[in-house]
């Protein structure tokens, strides 16, 4: 069970990094794409960070 949460944590961390990088690049360029997707990417980053932290907590709690 511990390895499942650890794998999910790594996936969530990777997706967080992707969302953060895409959001920063998009905001740096500006324009209509930023208006349409910048806020959505940053919101997705916050949600993915929460998932990663929750999985980290589950890894700590399930470690014997």
C-alpha positions in Angstrom: 0.0 0.0 0.0 2.9 2.3 0.8 4.4 1.9 -2.7 1.0 2.9 -4.3 0.9 6.2 -2.3 4.6 6.8 -3.1 4.0 6.3 -6.8 0.9 8.6 -6.7 2.9 11.2 -4.9 5.7 11.1 -7.5 3.1 11.4 -10.3 1.4 14.3 -8.6 4.7 16.0 -8.0 5.6 15.7 -11.7 2.3 17.0 -12.9 2.6 19.9 -10.4 6.0 20.8 -12.0 4.5 20.6 -15.5 1.6 22.8 -14.6 3.8 25.3 -12.8 6.3 25.5 -15.7 3.6 25.8 -18.3 1.8 28.5 -16.3 5.0 30.5 -15.8 5.9 30.3 -19.5 2.4 31.2 -20.5 2.2 34.2 -18.2 5.6 35.4 -19.3 4.5 35.4 -23.0 1.2 37.1 -22.1 -1.5 37.4 -24.8 -4.8 35.7 -25.3 -3.5 32.3 -24.3 -2.5 33.7 -20.9 -6.0 35.2 -20.5 -7.6 31.9 -21.4 -5.4 29.4 -19.6 -3.0 31.1 -17.1 -5.4 31.1 -14.1 -6.5 27.5 -14.9 -3.0 26.3 -14.9 -2.2 27.9 -11.6 -5.4 26.6 -10.1 -4.4 23.1 -11.3 -1.0 23.5 -9.8 -2.5 24.3 -6.4 -4.8 21.3 -6.6 -2.0 19.0 -7.6 0.2 20.3 -4.8 -2.6 19.4 -2.4 -2.8 15.9 -3.8 1.0 15.4 -3.6 1.0 16.6 0.1 -2.0 14.2 0.9 -0.1 11.3 -0.7 3.0 12.2 1.2 1.0 12.2 4.4 -0.4 8.8 3.5 3.1 7.5 2.8 4.3 8.7 6.2 1.2 7.2 8.0 1.4 3.8 6.3 5.2 3.4 6.9 5.7 0.8 9.6 
